[in-house]
Amino acid sequence: MKNLTAAILVILLAFSSFSLVSAQVNKPEELKFPPLKFEPPNPADFRVVLANGLRAYIREMRALPIVNITAIINTGKLYVPKEKAGLDTLLSECLIKGGTRTRTGQEIEERIDFLGGTLNFSVGERTATLSMSVLSKDLDEGLAIFFDVLMNPEFREDSLNLARGRLIEQMRSANDNPSLVLNREFQKVLYGEHPLTYEATRATVEGLTQADLKAFHGKYFFPKNIILAAAGDFSREQLKTKINKYAGRWSNRSLSFPAIGKNFPEPEPGVYFIQKKINQGYVSVGHLGIEDTNPDYFAVQVMNFILGGGSFTSRITSKVRSDEGLAYNTGSRFTYRWGFPGTFSGYVQTKSETVGYAISLILKEFDRIRKEPVSEAEMETAINYYLESFADFFQSPIATMVNFANLELQGKPMNYYSTYLDKIRAVTRDRVMEVARKYIQPEKMVIMIVGDFEPCNKGSEKFPGPLERLGKIHRVKLLDPLTGQLVE
């Protein structure tokens, strides 16, 4: 009887598959699928407050015998004083390698390797992150190492000296990579002299001490200034108990973050040229953008996807790369940074003689999206991209918990993900033109070029020079990365 039932099921499945295929044999575009429906998880289901106010987002996931845990600390490069520039890099290098009061850095790394785990630390602009992955059978030992590093770093002199030497050596070549130079100098023009643009020098790096790192750690690393994210093969209640064992003996501190202004210069529009004897021009064209808390954020995302952020389907890529064959790397972007406006820019990397022409095409696309409605097809492609890629926010349990932790840390609404799709769907063609007119500002365009001036200025048949046709030329001189003084 069981064999007969199985045979009937196989026949029914085969028949339904044949019927499905036979109904779809004409054109691929005629294929019909039910709409995807994905409900994002609710952050509140995973949030807990542990001993001494340590917040955490914890998710049990028993599929694999692995535990991932991440500590997100509310601090970063932004809070490093100018006279101690480079401290964030040394902190990144030395928190683990510099050991703790009871373990050397080598002992920590060797033990984590023996356990088949990973332990990494990095410092960003406004957050620092310590992440660990271990097998669930080694969770107790992993947590002991994780919290020892987080709470008791020693920043031993041997590791500090090595990190200091590596950083100085890296600084020697800071002006060699055109892409890095372009990004750094573009931001300097837009943000001016500001903590967002401070750069280390040899003097600031050599002046940093073990005491400086310990003071910075002591100021910012404490339970109420940290949010944990954890996911993996564990009991949620047992993990809370294990973490409380460490958090319960970790004291909080009072903390006042440095006041950092948002008064940025209004640079004179025009061409900002950095001379480098290379056969290509590296270009950014733009101005300051918006914060990702701006109510227009979703409309701006859709608009920029159509303009130049949508890979091969976008207007700038289609025009500059596909139609004219001027560049492989081109498009537009809005960058975002927590608490400050990001940047808006069109970008291209092209032969020296076609730099002016490529820029003129990008500027025309800026103008077109401000004046002409985008097509229904462009809207459909852009909207569908964001709808279909939404699940990427939740690719793994630990990524989901980290995303929730970052929402809370940055003060964003905790319904961000549950309202995301509706906000994308609400964007219309009229809204796209509205935000294009509002946030693409031709009268403020800074055109930054890194390249060889003579061939760039000469131009090509389609756009003969001089570059002055694009605006007043400002010759930008680079600073010596070791001294912070002008390179003669």
C-alpha positions in Angstrom: 0.0 0.0 0.0 2.8 2.4 0.9 4.6 1.6 -2.4 1.3 2.3 -4.3 0.9 5.6 -2.5 4.4 6.7 -3.3 4.0 5.8 -7.0 0.8 7.8 -7.2 2.6 10.8 -5.7 5.5 10.5 -8.1 3.1 10.4 -11.1 1.2 13.4 -9.8 4.4 15.4 -9.3 5.6 14.5 -12.7 2.3 15.5 -14.3 2.2 18.8 -12.5 5.8 19.5 -13.5 5.0 18.7 -17.1 1.9 20.9 -17.0 3.9 23.8 -15.5 6.7 23.5 -18.1 4.2 23.1 -21.0 2.5 26.3 -19.9 5.8 28.2 -20.0 7.4 27.1 -23.3 6.8 30.3 -25.3 9.0 33.1 -23.8 11.0 33.4 -20.6 9.3 36.7 -19.8 6.0 34.9 -19.7 7.0 32.9 -16.6 4.8 33.6 -13.7 5.8 33.1 -10.0 3.9 33.9 -6.8 5.1 37.1 -5.2 7.9 36.7 -2.7 6.8 37.4 0.8 9.3 37.8 3.6 8.6 39.2 7.0 11.7 40.5 8.8 12.2 39.4 12.3 11.3 41.7 15.2 14.4 43.1 17.0 12.4 43.1 20.3 12.2 39.3 20.2 16.0 39.1 20.6 16.9 42.1 22.8 18.0 41.6 26.4 19.6 43.8 29.0 22.3 42.0 31.0 24.3 42.9 34.1 25.5 46.5 34.4 23.3 47.6 31.6 25.1 45.6 28.9 22.6 45.4 26.0 22.5 42.4 23.7 20.7 40.8 20.7 20.8 37.1 21.1 19.5 34.4 18.7 19.6 30.6 19.2 20.4 28.8 15.9 21.1 25.1 16.4 21.8 24.2 12.7 25.6 24.2 13.1 27.8 23.7 16.2 29.1 27.2 16.0 28.7 30.3 18.1 29.3 33.8 16.8 29.5 36.8 19.1 30.3 40.5 18.4 30.8 43.4 20.7 30.0 46.8 19.1 31.6 49.6 21.1 30.4 53.2 20.7 33.7 54.8 19.8 36.0 55.3 16.8 38.4 57.4 14.8 36.1 60.4 15.1 36.9 60.7 18.8 40.7 60.6 18.5 42.2 64.1 19.0 44.1 65.6 16.1 47.4 65.5 18.1 46.9 61.8 18.6 45.9 60.9 15.1 46.7 57.3 14.3 45.6 56.0 17.7 42.6 54.2 16.2 44.9 52.3 13.9 47.2 51.2 16.7 44.2 50.3 18.8 43.0 48.1 16.0 46.4 46.4 15.7 47.1 46.0 19.4 43.9 45.2 21.3 44.5 41.4 20.6 48.2 41.3 19.7 49.1 43.4 22.7 47.7 40.8 25.0 45.9 41.1 28.4 47.1 41.2 32.0 47.3 37.4 32.0 47.8 36.4 28.4 50.2 37.5 25.7 48.9 38.3 22.3 50.7 35.3 20.9 49.1 33.0 23.5 45.7 34.4 22.6 46.1 33.9 18.9 47.6 30.5 19.2 44.8 29.3 21.5 42.1 30.6 19.2 43.8 28.9 16.3 44.0 25.7 18.3 40.2 25.9 18.9 39.6 26.4 15.2 38.0 29.8 15.9 38.6 33.4 14.9 39.0 36.6 16.9 39.2 39.9 15.1 39.1 43.6 16.2 38.7 46.8 14.1 38.1 50.4 14.7 35.9 52.4 12.3 34.7 56.0 12.2 32.3 55.8 15.1 32.2 52.1 16.1 34.8 49.6 17.1 34.0 45.9 16.7 35.4 42.7 18.4 34.1 39.5 16.8 34.7 35.9 17.8 33.6 32.6 16.3 34.2 29.3 18.1 32.7 25.8 18.1 29.9 25.5 20.6 31.8 22.9 22.7 34.5 25.6 23.2 32.1 28.4 24.1 33.2 28.7 27.8 36.9 29.1 26.9 36.1 31.3 24.0 34.0 33.7 26.2 36.8 33.8 28.7 39.3 35.0 26.0 36.7 37.3 24.4 35.9 39.2 27.6 39.5 39.2 28.7 40.5 41.0 25.5 37.5 43.3 25.7 38.0 44.2 29.4 41.7 43.9 30.1 44.0 44.8 27.2 47.6 45.4 28.1 48.9 47.0 24.8 52.4 45.6 25.5 55.3 47.6 24.1 56.5 44.9 21.7 53.2 44.8 19.8 52.9 48.6 20.0 56.3 49.1 18.5 55.5 46.7 15.6 52.2 48.4 14.9 53.7 51.8 15.0 56.4 50.8 12.5 53.9 49.2 10.2 51.7 52.3 10.2 54.6 54.6 9.4 55.7 52.4 6.6 52.1 52.4 5.2 52.0 56.2 5.4 55.1 56.4 3.2 53.0 55.2 0.2 49.8 57.1 1.1 50.2 59.3 -2.0 50.9 56.5 -4.4 47.5 55.1 -5.1 45.4 57.4 -7.3 42.1 56.1 -6.1 43.0 56.5 -2.4 44.3 60.0 -3.1 41.2 61.0 -4.9 38.9 59.8 -2.1 40.9 61.5 0.6 41.4 64.8 -1.1 37.8 64.9 -2.3 36.7 64.6 1.3 39.1 67.3 2.4 37.7 69.8 0.0 34.1 69.0 1.1 34.6 68.7 4.8 37.5 71.0 5.4 39.6 70.8 8.5 37.4 68.5 10.6 37.8 65.3 12.7 36.3 63.4 9.7 39.4 64.3 7.7 42.3 64.3 10.3 45.3 62.3 9.1 48.1 60.8 11.2 51.7 62.0 10.7 54.9 60.4 11.8 55.1 62.7 14.7 51.6 61.9 16.0 52.2 58.2 15.6 55.6 58.2 17.3 54.2 60.2 20.1 51.5 57.6 21.0 52.2 55.5 24.1 50.8 52.5 25.9 49.2 54.9 28.3 47.4 56.7 25.5 45.8 53.4 24.3 44.9 52.4 27.9 43.3 55.8 28.5 41.2 55.6 25.3 40.2 52.1 26.1 39.3 53.1 29.7 37.2 56.0 28.5 35.0 54.1 26.0 35.0 50.4 26.8 32.4 49.7 29.5 29.1 47.8 29.6 26.6 50.7 28.9 28.7 51.9 25.9 28.6 48.4 24.2 26.0 46.3 22.5 26.5 42.6 22.0 25.2 40.5 19.1 25.3 36.7 19.4 23.9 33.9 17.4 24.5 30.1 17.2 24.4 26.8 19.0 23.6 27.7 22.6 20.8 28.0 25.1 19.8 31.7 25.2 19.3 31.6 29.0 22.6 29.8 29.6 24.4 32.3 27.4 22.9 35.2 29.3 24.2 33.6 32.6 27.7 33.1 31.1 27.9 36.7 29.9 26.6 38.1 33.2 29.5 36.4 34.9 31.8 38.9 33.1 29.6 41.9 32.8 28.7 41.7 36.5 32.2 42.6 37.5 32.8 45.2 34.8 32.2 48.8 36.1 30.5 51.5 34.2 31.9 55.0 33.8 30.5 58.4 33.1 31.1 59.5 29.6 30.7 62.8 27.7 31.4 62.5 24.0 33.4 65.3 22.4 31.3 67.9 20.7 31.8 67.7 17.0 30.3 70.4 14.8 28.6 70.0 11.4 29.7 73.4 10.0 31.5 72.5 6.7 33.0 74.8 4.2 31.3 75.7 0.9 34.1 75.1 -1.5 34.3 77.1 -4.7 32.8 75.1 -7.6 35.2 74.1 -10.3 38.0 71.7 -11.2 40.4 70.6 -8.4 43.4 69.0 -10.1 46.1 66.8 -8.5 49.1 66.2 -10.7 50.3 62.6 -11.2 52.3 61.3 -14.1 49.9 58.5 -15.0 48.0 57.6 -18.2 44.5 57.8 -16.8 42.4 60.3 -15.0 40.6 59.4 -11.7 37.6 61.6 -11.2 34.9 62.4 -8.7 32.2 65.0 -9.4 29.9 66.1 -6.6 29.3 67.8 -3.3 28.1 67.0 0.2 25.1 64.6 0.3 22.6 63.7 3.0 22.4 61.7 6.2 20.7 58.3 6.1 18.1 59.5 8.6 16.8 62.1 6.1 13.1 61.4 5.3 14.1 61.5 1.6 16.6 58.7 2.0 14.6 56.0 0.2 13.7 58.2 -2.7 17.3 59.2 -3.0 18.4 55.6 -3.1 16.0 54.8 -5.9 16.9 57.9 -7.8 20.6 57.2 -7.6 20.1 53.6 -8.7 18.7 54.9 -11.9 21.3 57.6 -12.2 24.5 55.6 -11.7 24.2 53.2 -8.8 22.5 50.4 -10.6 25.5 48.8 -12.2 25.0 48.1 -15.9 21.3 49.3 -15.9 22.1 52.8 -14.7 22.2 55.8 -17.0 25.8 56.9 -16.3 27.1 53.3 -16.7 25.1 52.8 -19.9 26.3 56.1 -21.4 29.9 56.4 -20.3 30.8 52.7 -20.4 28.5 50.9 -22.8 27.7 53.6 -25.4 30.9 55.5 -25.4 33.4 52.9 -24.2 35.3 55.4 -22.1 35.6 53.5 -18.9 35.1 50.3 -17.0 34.6 51.9 -13.6 32.0 54.6 -13.6 28.7 55.5 -11.9 27.3 57.6 -9.1 27.0 57.1 -5.4 25.6 58.6 -2.2 27.8 57.6 0.7 26.5 57.7 4.3 28.1 58.2 7.7 26.5 58.1 11.1 25.5 61.5 12.3 27.0 63.5 9.4 26.1 64.2 5.8 27.8 61.8 3.4 28.9 62.7 -0.1 27.2 62.6 -3.5 29.4 62.0 -6.5 29.6 60.8 -10.0 32.9 58.9 -10.7 34.9 57.6 -13.6 38.3 56.3 -14.4 39.3 56.9 -18.0 42.1 57.7 -20.4 43.7 61.1 -19.9 42.5 62.6 -23.2 38.9 61.5 -22.5 38.6 62.9 -18.9 36.9 66.1 -20.0 34.4 64.2 -22.3 33.6 61.7 -19.6 32.9 64.4 -17.0 30.7 66.3 -19.5 28.6 63.1 -20.0 28.2 62.6 -16.2 27.1 66.3 -15.8 24.6 65.8 -18.6 23.1 62.8 -16.8 22.9 64.9 -13.6 21.0 67.5 -15.5 18.7 65.0 -17.3 17.5 63.3 -14.2 16.7 66.7 -12.7 14.7 67.8 -15.7 13.1 64.7 -17.3 10.9 62.1 -15.7 12.5 58.7 -15.4 10.7 55.9 -17.3 8.3 53.4 -15.9 10.8 50.6 -16.8 13.6 52.3 -14.9 11.4 52.7 -11.9 10.4 49.1 -12.0 14.0 47.9 -12.2 15.1 50.1 -9.4 12.2 49.3 -7.1 12.5 45.6 -7.7 16.2 45.7 -7.0 15.6 47.0 -3.5 12.6 44.7 -2.9 14.4 41.6 -4.0 17.7 42.4 -2.2 15.9 43.2 1.1 16.6 39.7 2.4 20.3 40.4 2.2 20.1 42.3 5.5 19.3 38.9 7.1 21.8 36.7 5.3 22.9 35.0 8.5 21.7 35.0 12.1 24.8 36.9 13.4 24.5 39.5 10.6 20.8 40.0 11.6 21.7 40.5 15.3 24.5 42.9 14.3 22.1 44.9 12.2 19.7 45.2 15.1 22.5 46.2 17.5 23.6 49.0 15.0 20.1 50.3 14.7 19.9 50.8 18.5 23.4 52.2 18.7 22.8 54.8 16.0 19.4 55.7 17.5 17.4 54.7 14.4 13.8 53.5 14.8 13.6 49.8 15.6 10.9 49.4 13.0 13.4 50.4 10.3 13.3 47.0 8.6 9.6 46.3 9.1 8.8 49.6 7.3 11.6 49.4 4.7 9.7 47.7 1.9 6.7 50.0 2.1 9.0 53.1 2.0 10.6 51.7 -1.1 7.3 50.9 -2.8 6.1 54.5 -2.0 8.7 56.1 -4.2 7.2 57.5 -7.4 8.6 59.0 -10.6 7.6 62.4 -9.3 9.5 61.8 -6.0 12.6 60.8 -8.0 12.6 64.0 -9.9 11.9 66.0 -6.7 14.9 64.6 -4.8 17.1 64.8 -7.9 16.4 68.5 -8.1 16.8 68.9 -4.3 20.0 66.9 -3.8 21.9 67.2 -7.1 23.1 70.8 -7.1 24.9 71.8 -10.3 26.0 75.2 -8.8 28.0 73.4 -6.1 29.9 70.8 -8.2 33.4 70.1 -7.2 35.3 68.2 -9.9 38.3 66.4 -8.4 40.8 64.9 -10.9 43.9 62.9 -10.2 46.0 62.6 -13.4 48.5 64.1 -15.8 47.4 67.7 -16.4 48.7 68.2 -20.0 46.9 65.4 -21.8 43.8 65.8 -19.5 43.7 69.5 -20.3 44.2 68.9 -24.0 41.2 66.7 -24.3 39.9 64.8 -27.3 38.0 65.4 -30.5 34.6 65.1 -28.8 35.6 67.4 -25.9 38.7 69.5 -26.8 40.3 71.3 -23.9 40.9 73.2 -21.9 39.5 71.8 -18.7 38.5 75.4 -17.8 35.4 74.8 -19.8 34.2 72.8 -16.8 35.0 75.5 -14.3 37.8 77.4 -12.6 40.9 75.2 -12.2 42.4 74.8 -8.7 45.8 73.1 -8.5 45.8 70.9 -5.4 49.2 70.1 -3.8 49.5 67.0 -1.7 50.9 67.0 1.8 53.8 64.8 2.7 52.0 61.9 4.6 54.9 61.7 7.1 55.2 65.3 8.0 51.8 66.8 7.1 53.6 69.5 5.2 53.3 70.5 1.5 55.3 68.4 -0.9 57.5 70.7 -2.9 
